[in-house]
Amino acid sequence: MANNLNTKIEWALYYQDIGWSIIPVGVDKRPLIKWEIYQTRCSSIEDIKKWWELWPNANPAVVTGKISGIVVLDIDKKHNRSSKEFHLPPTVYAKSGSGGEHFFFRHPGGYIKSVNAFLNEGVDIKADGGYVVVHPSINEIGQYDWIIPPENGLSEIPEWLMEALQNNKKGRGVNKLWQKDPAEVLEGNRNETATSVAGKIRNSLPPELLEIVGWSGLNAWNQTIPKPISESELSKVWESIKKYPGVNSPKDNSLLNEICSREDVTLFHDEQNNAYIALDINGHQEIWPCKGKYIKKLLASKSWEKNKKPLGSESIKSIVAVLEGKACFGGSEIELQNRIAWRDEELWYDLTNKKWQAIKINKNGWEIVSKPPIIFKRYPHHKAQVIPIRDGDVKLFLNYVNVVNAEHRLLLLVFLVSCLIPDFPHVMLVVFGAQGSSKSTLSKLTRLIIDPSLIDVASFPNSQKELIQTLAHHHFLFFDNVSYISEEHSDTLCKAITGGGHVKRELYENDEDIIYNFKRCIGINGINLVTTRPDLLERSLLLELERIESSERKTEKELYENFEKDLPSILGGIFEVLVKAIQIKPTINLDSHPRMADWALWGCAIAEALGYERKDFLSAYANNMNRQTEMLLNENIVATTLFIFMEDKENWEGTPTKLLQELYAKTPIDYFDKQEKYWPKSAASLSRKLNELSTYLKQMGISVTMTTLGYERKIHIRKKIEVAQKPKQQSINDSIYDTDDIIPKDKDGIDDIPMRSLPPTNNENTPF
């Protein structure tokens, strides 16, 4: 399960699920809440959801001690301390953002006080009364990463450390205690002692960790003795010990054989070679990662039923390792989907409920299936969907949203239904309007219908990596109150809409990659239109909302209570529309196709299934796309300034550097201050932006071309007097200026524009 987690809230929910008490902390590692109460009770799912709604970028930290069942040995790199100084058994192990080391051990019970400088400076104990920051937290220096993650299980506290804790007096004399055994290793019995240590390491490790940490552990011990054994001699000792079975190897394979021989069990792997098991539980099929907590709980339960004794954690690890091997090397490859999937010309929708039911939709109708085929994966944020009812009505949804324009109501319904059809590029729903126009309510209700989640709406991520990971784990995601989208994030959203691959490293210490390849349904809301880059805007569906008068407002409680009553009918209505749309889609042929051609084709089929005519949808969509051009030229600072610049000219010619300087001088100061983050920072950046805008500018009567002669590039601007017109101001956006409003006039009627002597550009005499 943990392999599939990426965002901070998902990791926080995972930690909570394995029994750790979680709190939010800032970059400075200070708690963002009064955290003392969580030393005696675990934080709940509701707590975590509330915290990360308030602080989306908060770092997760685990409260150590008895409450979470852990004790952490914290070794600080800045004091030049290292784990090589200590004889530590393999256990859950992490690197801190500053390069320090955190070793997690099982809490022995009782009370163990957290102590700083426990083993002199640079070595602390985090136990009762303490907390430690965990992955994927980021501080000012770097990121916290698991080297051996929690799912591999905690080791018992080493005897020397336990004795030190029991006799602790702020660390005095402790170093002698842990150094005692290595110091007594005499030259004559080094190999004998090394064999004993290697055997202990071998017996403490499950098979899957033997090669990963076994040899390094023995090597680390060897460096602590007065005269270390040569590497070649030590290697012989290790290879000899590895041949013997460890005490933690399962002596009784009957439980493993029982699971693998069941007819209802399927072991398989996905396209990323992650191991999964599908099996019947209480009359329905469930699908879980082989390393997930549910399989470990199942093994422990079966062992108790069969032998009336608990199954050791190391035995569980060994059985899980075998299941993973059989799934990866003997099982089929099955690509798992998130929430919605096509299979054999049938559409499937995962209800994500405890019975693992799904809806099957085809041209003949829809039905609830209790044992769907192996299609879906699940994430911790998933919430169960309601059971839909027959003869529903999707148009009931319109009673709960502030959309009055008839064309917008049609387009919103088409978008809603289309999000339940996967594997083609969907338009991104962009909702904008004044405060109090119910943008967030529309976003949350849409999410409840399409992809219900603990994260109803999300804050827009700061980092590119977090954006990719967030999109990967949701079929449909609505970003709330977005005020700015960078070029990099805009490119990622474009790729997520039309489909494409994204790469990230699997672990900090290796060079393996995880490949994300997906198409997603996305929504964004904000006061202003933030999709001002042409490639993202042409993939968008614009929905402008007006402010709701106070006399027309309803309480949130009343709205959601009524919506919950209508949701089964709305969902059932969507499935009935999908049945008709699947029938109609093969008959749809268009003479010409817009940029989002697949969505337009499905849109025609859905509109007809809703009872509209095809021309109604095409007209509404065409008007929305025309609106995009108008909004783009009003919102884009380069386009707006270019119109101002060309008002008194028919032609202009010069280098990109010269044009950047002249445009900067023509930009009204107040407008520039509001739009500065969108302003090109170099001549090359200006050239790229003009290329992006050229099609839209041409529609407004301005032609922009570029030529290169030798090392010099020139821009040529031509204006057709009979066609050119400046963009109109939009009433909903204070940052949009009509040129008559923003250019002051002298008494003689000549423009009096504030000039700037030093434009912010990187023009070191560069011709581009």
N, C-alpha and C positions, 0 to 999 in steps of 0.2 A: 504493500500500500504506500509506504513512504517514498518509493521510487517515483510515484506519480504526483507527488506534492511539490509545489513550487512557491506559491505566494505565502506571505507571512501568516495570514489568517488561516490558511489551510494547514500549515505546519503547527500553528497554535492549537487548532482543533485536533490534530493528530496526537500531539503531546497530551492534551487533555484526555483523549480517548484511551491512551495507554496508562493513565492513572497519575500523570504528573500535574501538579498545581502550577498553573501558568499565570504570569502577570505581564503587562506591557511596560517596556522601558524605552527611554530615549537613546539617542546616539551616545550620550554621555554615561549610559548604563544606569541612570537614576530612574526609579519607578515613576510612572505617570499617575499612579493612584496611591492611596493609602493601602499598603500591601500586607500589613501585619496580620490581618484576619485570615489571609490565605496561607498562613503557617499552620492553621488548625482546621481549615476546610478547603477542599479543592475548588478552584474556579470552575464555573459551569459553562456550558455552551453559550447560554444567554449572556453571561459576563463577557466572554471573549468576543462574541458578535458585537456587543455594545461598545467595547473598548476599541475594536478595530474600525468601527464606523466613525468613532470620534478621532482616532489617530491611525489612518490607513497605513502609514509608514512606520508604525511603532515596531520595535524589535521585541520578539518573544523571549522571556526569561523563565526558567523553571525554579520554583522555590524548593530548595534542597532540604534534606532531613527526612524525618519519619513520614511527613505528609505525602511526599512523592516516592519514598522508599529508596532514596539515593544519597550517597556521600561522594563528593567530588574532590579529587586531588588537583589543585590548580597550580600549575608550574609556569612562572612568569619568565618570558624570554628576556625582558629588559634587564633582569638581574643575572643574566648569563647562566640560568639554571636550565637543566635538561632532564628528561625522563631517563636518560642513559645512566644517571647517577643512582637510580633506584632499581630494585629487583621487583618489577611489577608484572602480575599475570595479565594475559590478554583480556581486555574488557572493552566496553563502549568507550570510544576515544574521539576527541574533537580538537581541532585547531581553532584558536581564538582569532579575532580580527587583527590582533597585534602580533600573531605568530606564537603565542603561548600554547600550552597543552592542558587539556582537561581530561582527566581519567575518571570515569563514572563507575562506582561500585555499589553493590546492594547494601542497603542500610541494615545493620544487624539488629535493630530494635533498641528500645530504651531511649536515652537522650544523649546525643553527641553534639557538643557545642561547636559552632563554626569558629575557626581561629585563623587570624592573619599571621603571617610569618611563623607558621607552625614548625617548619623545618628550616629555621633561619629565614633571612630575607629572600623573597621570590617564590616561596612555596606556602600555599594557604590550604586550609581545609574548609570546604563549603558543605555544611551539614545543617543541623537544626538552627534556625535563626538566620539562614543565609539564602542566597539565590545566585544563579549563574546564567549568563546570557547564552543562548543557543542558536543554531542554524535556523533560518538563513539571515540572521541579523548582520547588520553592517555598521561598523563604527568609522571613525575618521581615517583609519589606516587601512582597513580591509574587511573581509567577510568571514564570519564564523562558518566552518564546514565540518561535517562529520567525516572522520576517517574510518571508524568502525561505528555504524549507526545503531540506534537503540534496539532495532529489531533483532540484532544478533545476541542480545541478552547480556545482563550484567554479571560480572564475576563477584565472588565474595571478597571482602576486604583482606589484603594480605596479612598474615599473622603479625609480622613486624609492625605494620601500620596500626593494626588493631591494638597491639600492646602499647604502642606509642600514644594512641588516643586515650587509652585507659589510664596511663601514667602521665598524661600531658600536664606540663606547667609552663605554658607559653613557649614550648619548643625547647626548653633548656635540656641539654644532654641527649636529645633525641637522635642527633646524627650518629652518635656512637652506637646507638641501638641498631639502626638499619645497616650500618657498615660492619657490624660485628662478624657476620657469616662470611662475606667476601674476604675480609682481612685475614681470616683464619685458614684460607685455602692455601696449603703449602705446595711447593713446587712438585713434590713427589706424588701428591694425590690429586693433581689438577684434572687429569683425564677421568678419574673415577668420580670426582665431584661434578664434572661437566656432564657425564653420563646420567648422574642422578638428577641434575637440573633439567637436562633435555627430556628425561622421562616424565618429570613433573609438568613440564610445558606441554608435552605430547598428551598427557592425560587430562589436561585442563582445556584442551581445544577440541571443538567439533571438526569433522573432516574438512569442511569447506573453508576453515580459517587456518588450516595447518600450514599451507604454503605462504599464506598472506602475512601472518604475524609470528609463526613459530620460529623460523630461522632468525628473524630480526630480534626476537626476544632472547634467544640463546646468545646471539652476538652481543646484545646490550649487557647481559650478565657477564660475559667474558671480559668486557672492558672495565668492570668494577674490581676485578681481582688484581693483586699486586703484579703478577707476571702473566699477562694474557696468553692463552694458547694460540698457536698459529692458525690462520683461517683454514688452511688445508686440513689440519688435524681436527679442528673443531667440526669441519664439514663431514669428516668420516664418522664422528660420533653421532651427528644429527641424522645422517643417512641410515645408520645402523638402527637408531631408536625408532625411526619412522616405519620400519618394517613390522614392528610389533603393534598389535591392536591396542588402542587406548581404552582406558577403563570406562570412558563415556560412550564408546561405540555400543549401539543397541545389541544386547545379548539375545533379546527375543524379538524377532522380526515379524511376529504374527500380526501385530497391529498394522505395520506397513503393508504386509501381504493382503490383509483384509481390505484395506482402502483401495489398493491398486487392482484387486480382483473384482471389485463391485461393478456390476453392469451399468449402474447409473453414474459412474465416475468417468470423466473425460479430462485427461491431462493434455494441455496444449500450450503454445506460446504465441505472442502477438508479433507484429512486424518489427518491434524493437527487441525481440528475443526475451521479453519478460515472461516468466512462467506463471501459468494459471491452472486452476482446477475447477471443474464444474461438477456438481454433485447434487443429489436430491436431499433436501432437508424438510421434514414435516410436510411432505407431499408436493413440494415445488422445487424447481431447480435454482440453485444459487451459483454465482461465479465469483471466485475470489483469487487474488494473487497467492501463489504458494507460500510466499514469505509473510503474508498478512496475519493479523492477530486472530482472525476467525479460525483459520486452520490450526493454529497453535492451541486455541481454546477447544476446538473439536478433538484434537489428539489427546489433550489432557482429560477431557470428559470421557472419551472412549476407554482410555487406560484405566480410569477409576471404575467404570462399569465392568470392565473385564477382570481386572486384577485387584480391585479394592485398595489400590495404592497410587499415589501420584506418579506421574511420569517426569523424570528429571529433565531440567531445561536443556542439558547437553544432548540427551536422547531425542528430545523434540527437534533440536537443531539438525541432528543427523538425519532424522526421518524427512524433515523439510528439504534438506539438501538432496536426498534421493528423489523426492517428488519433483524438485526443480530440474534435476538432470533428466528424468524421464520425460518431463514436459518439453524441455528444450531440444532434446536429441531424439526422442521417440514419439513425440506428439506432433500433431498437425499445426500449421501456422494459420491462425484465424485473426483477422483484423477486427478489433473491437471498436465500436462506435460510441459516441456520446449522445444519449437521449433519442436520436432519430436515425433511421437507416433504411436503405432500400435492400431488399433481398428477393430474388426471383420475381421481379416485377411487382412486388408487394411492398407497401410502405409500413414500417414498424415504428411505434412510439412507446418508449419505455416510461411506465408510470412511476418507476423508482420507489415502489412501496415495499413493505415487508414480505409480501407474497411474490415478489418479482414478476408481477403481471405486466403485460404489454398489450398495446392496441395494434391489431392488424387491419390495414386498409388496402382495398383494391377496388377495381371497377364494379365489383358486385356488392360492395358494402363494407362495413367495419364491425369488428367484434373484439371482445376482451379475451386474451389468451393467457391461461395460467402457466403454461410451460412453453414459452417462446424458444426459438432456436438460440444458439450461442451467438449473440450479436453485440451486447452492450457491456461497457465497463461503468463503474460507478465511482464517484468521488465523495469525500466527506461532506462537501457543501450541499449535495443533492437533497431536496425535500420531496416527500411523496406527493404525487399529483392526485387530485380528486378523481373519483370514478365518474366518467361522463354518462349522460343519459340520452336516450333516444329522442328524436323529434326536437332537438335543441335549436337554438337561434343565436348565431354568432353576433347578430346586430344588437343584441342586448348590451354588448361591450360599449357601444356608442353612448349609452346612458350615463357612463361613469367617466367620460373624458370630455375635456373642454375643446372640442373640435366642432365648429359650426359651419365651415365652408363645405358645400356638398361634394366638391371634387376631392377635398382633403379627407373627408369621411370615407369615400370610396377607396382612395389610395391606402388609407390606414387599414381598412379591412383586408385589402389584397395583401398588404405587407404582413399582417398578422397571420393569415392563412398560409402564405408562402413560406414562412419561417418553419413550418412543419414539413417542408419538402427539402431534403438535403441534396448535396452534390452538384450544385450549380451556384454561380455568383449571385448573391442577393444585394439589393441596394441597401445602403446604410441609412437608417431612419435618423434624421437630424431635426430635433425639436428645439425651437428657440422662441423667446418671447420675454415680456417684462416679468419682474418679480410678481408672484401671486397669480400666475397664469396656469398653475397646476401641471407644470412640466414633469416634476418628480412623480406625481401621482400617476400620470399616464405611463411613465417609464416603469414603475413598480407593478402596475396592473398588467402591462404587456408581458413583463417577466414572469408573473404568476401564471399566466396562460401558457406561455411557450416553454419555459424552462425554470420551474420553481426551485429556489435555492435559499440557503441561509443568508447568502449575500444578495439581497434584493436588487440594489443598484450599487455600482462600484465607483470609487474615486479613480480618476485617471492616473495610471502609474507614472512615476517620475523616470524610471529607467526603462531602456529598451528591452532588456532581459525580462523584467517583471511583466511588461505588456505582453510579450510573446507567451510567457507561461500562463498568465491569466486567461488569455484568449484560448489557449490549448485546452483548458479544463472546463470550458463552458460552451454549450451549443449556441446559446444566445446570451449576450451580455449587454447591459445598458450602463454607460458611463454617465455619471450625474454631475451637473454643475461644472462643465468643462469650460475653461476660459481661454485656453491656448493649446494648440497642437503644433509641435515642432515638425520640421521637415522629415526628420528621421522617423518619428512616430506616425506621421502621415503616410510615409512609404510603407510602414509595417501594416497599417490599417488597410491600405490598398491591396497589399499582398494577402491579407487575411480574408478580404472580400472575394477576390478573384481566384485565390488559391495559390499556394507556394510553400516552399520549404524554409524552415528556420533551424539553426544549429545551436546547440550549447554543449559544453563539456559535462560529462556525467558526474565525475568526481574531481575534487581539487588536485588529487595526487596522481591521476592518470590522464591519458591522452584520448580516451574514448569519447565519442560524441553521441548525443541524443538528437535525433532528427524529428522535428515537428513538421507535419505536412497537413494542412487543414484549410477548409473554407468555413467561415463563420458568419452568423447573423449578428449584426451589431447595431446598437442605438447610441446616440449621444444627445444630451440636452445641455442647454446653457442660455444665458440671457442674450448673448450675441451669437451671430453665426461665426463659428470658428473654423469651419471647413473651407477656408479661402484659397486653398491650393487647387488648381484646376483638376489634377488627376483624381483627387479624393472627392471634390465637389461633383464631378460628373458621375460618380458612383453613388451619389446620395439621393435621398428623397426628402425634400424640405417641407417641414410642417411648422407653420407660424401660429402661435397661440396668443390670444388677447387676455389681458388681465381680467380676472373674475371679480365682479362687484361684490362687496361684502354682503349685500342682501341676498345674493344667490349662492353663497357658500354653504357647504354642509360640513358637519364635524367629521373628522377622519374616522372615528369609531362607527358612526352611522354609515358612511360610505363603504367601509370594508366589510361590515356585517351584511349589508345588502349584496355586495359583490360576491361574497362567499356563498350566498344562497343561489346566485345566478351562475356561478362558475361552472357547475356540472352541465348546465344547459348551453353555456357559451362554448365549452369544450366539445360537447356532443355536436353542436352546430358546425363547428370547424371540421370535424371528421366527416360529416355529411356533405359539406361543401367539397372536401377533398375527394370523396368518392365521385362526385359529378365532374370535378376538374380533371381527374385522371381519365374519365371517359372522353371529355371534350378536347384535351390537349392534342391528341394526334390529328385533329381536324384544323388546327390553327396554322395558317400560313399568312405571312405578312409580306407586302411588296417591298418594304424597306425596314431595316432594323436599327434601333437606337444603340447607344454605347452598351447598355446592359440588356443585350438582346434576349438572353435566356429568361431573365426576370420578366421582360415584356411579354414573351410568349406564354409563360405560366400566368402572368397577370391577366391576359385576355381570357384564358380558360377559367381562372378563379372568378373574374368579374361576371362572366356568363353564368357560372355555377351559383353566384350570389343573386342572380336575377337581373343584372344590368346588361346593357348591350356592349359589345366589344368596342364600338366607337366611343362609348362613354369613358372607358378606361384609357384608351389611346389618347383621347383628347385631354383628359386630366393629366396624364403622364407627360404629354408634350408641353402643356402649359407649365408644369412643374420644372421641366428641363429649361424652358425659356426663362423662367424665373431664376434659374441657376446662373445664366449668363448675366442677367441684370444685377443679381446680388454679388456675383464675383467682381464685376467691374466697379461696383460701389464700395465693396469691402476691401479690395486689394489695393494697398497703398501705392504700388508701382503703377497700376492701371489708372487710378485716380489722379496721381501726379502727372502721368503722361498726358491725360486729357487737358489738365491745366496748362502744361507746357506747350501743347500744340494748338491752343485756342487762337493765337495770333499768327500761326504759321501754317503753310501748306506743305512744306518740305523741311527736312532736317537731315544732316549727314555729319558723322563724326565717329570718333573711337568710343568704345564702351566706357573708358575712363572719363572722357569729356562729358558724355551723356549723364553718367552718374553724378558728376559735379553739378551739372546744370539742373538736373531733376531735384537734387537735394536743395539747391537754392530756391527752387520754385515751391517746395513743400511747405504749406502753412505750419507755423511752429506748434500750435495747439494740436493739430492733426498728427504731426510727426511724433509728438510726445506720447500720444495714445497708441500709435501704431509702430513705434520704433523697433520692437522685436521682429517685425516682419520686413524691415528695411534691408535690402541687400548690403552686405558688408564689404563687397569687392566688385570690381568691374566684371569678373567672371561670373559672379553670382547674379548680377544684373542681366547678363546675357542669357543665362539659363532661365531666369524668370520671364524675360521677354519671349523666349521660345515657347514657354508654357502658355503664355497669354496670347500668342499670335493669332490663333483661330478665333478667339473671342473678340480681340481688338478689330479683326477684319470685319466681323459682323457689325461693328459699330463704326466702320468707315475708315479705320486707320490701318495701314499696311506697314509691317515691320519686317525688313529683310536684313541679312548679314552677309558680307563678302569678306574674303581674305585675300590680300595681295602681299606676297612675301611673308614678312613677320607681322604685318599690321592687319588688324581686323577692323572693319567699319560697319556701322549700323546706319541703315537708310530708313527714314520714316516718311511716309506719304499720307496725306489726308485727302479724302474725297469730300468736297464741300457739301454736295447734295445728300450724302448719306450720313456723315459723321454727326454724332450727338453725344453729349456728355451724360454720364450716369446720373440717375435721379436719386434723391435722398430718400431713404426708407424710414418711415415714421417710428419703427420699433427700435431703432438703434441710434443712440446718440453719437456713436463714433463714425457714422456715415455722413459725409458732407456733400452738399450740392456746391458746385464751384462758385455760383453766385453768392453763396452765403459765406464762404471761407476766404474769398479774395477781397480785401478792402479796396475801395476806389478813391482816387484823388478827385478834387473838384472838376478837373478837366476830363474825368472819365477813364483815365489811364490806371491800370492796375498798380497798386502800391504793395508789393510783396516783401515781407521781411527776408533779407538776404543773409546768407551764412558764408563766412570766409573760409572755414576749414571743414569740409564735409568729412564724415566718419567713414573713410574708405581705405582699403589697403592697396593704394595705387603707387607702387614703387616703380613708376614709369613702365608698368607692364601693359602691353598692348591688348591683353585679353581681360 
